[in-house]
Amino acid sequence: MTKIAEFLIWLICVGISAVLIVMYLNYSKNLPVKPLFKEGFAVRACPSNTNSYITEDGNTECCNGDVVDGYCTGNVRCSLSPKSRYQLCSDLLADEASFEGSKRCPSKLINYFDAKDRSERAKGCSVSQTNANGTAPTDPNQELCILYATDALNKARLDSCHNYILNQRKAAKCEQAEKTTALPGCVKAAKDAAGPAQPNPACPVPPEPNFVIYGDWVGSRIPIQRKYVMPEGNIIHAIQHGEHTKMVVTDKNNLPITSRAYQGSINELQTRAPDMARVNTLGDATGHYILGTAP
């Protein structure tokens, strides 16, 4: 009788253990997938226009078609599971960003970002590495340019990648022209030439554009009232708007770097913002003040 009781107890323990193991396996399949990281990218969900599903092996895959009875009716675009035989979604995101950067970004601003929204400044290129999900630069104060949705905006906006590339080409032509005119033969020819020295036609000096500041925190297009060139060569374009001085800081080619503001008179500009270090301590208004050309 004792052996029968011991057998029954053993059988019950085995049964309970089996039930617990099955419950754990089912629970572990439904646990959230740990983010995968590659080259600064973190992926927690399948790409848009795909459907996620869990395979019999417990892998989370991303299907570009419908999922029927646990199977992908289209193609598996990528996977969120490291043990899957398909490409990881983190690798896919990194590869796509690298491709877009090589195709659309200037050579000095190779880090492509995409905020995945409908804002005007959603996409662009930056010196700074992108954040964990590739939606923005890690340091928005470093040099960047914007990829606008239309050709008209790309040509009109000073901070577009289109205008950045044009300015870089002009600067390169001017630099080469200056090097050429500095050669001994060119210097002698210039001295022998009659009449006053003329500007180098290969490097014409463009007229100074008339700028305005506008944006959702400004309203109408207000002409620049004060301009100040800092020791670093960056330029502050400022307006007095009520009790605040509002400004857009650009590099020497008038490409915007950051937008800032302080409460006080525009006459205090050089004292309140003598250099970039002090500028960066002022209130951040990036995206709310925009520098444009008049009218």
PyMOL commands that set and color helices and strands:
alter all, ss='L'
color gray80, all
select helices_A, chain A and resi 2-29+89-104+151-156+161-181+184-192+266-272+276-279
alter helices_A, ss='H'
color red, helices_A
select strands_A, chain A and resi 36-38+41-43+51-54+60-63+67-68+71-72+76-79+111-114+123-126+144-146+211-215+219-223+226-229+235-241+244-250+256-263+283-284+290-293
alter strands_A, ss='S'
color yellow, strands_A
deselect
rebuild
show_as cartoon
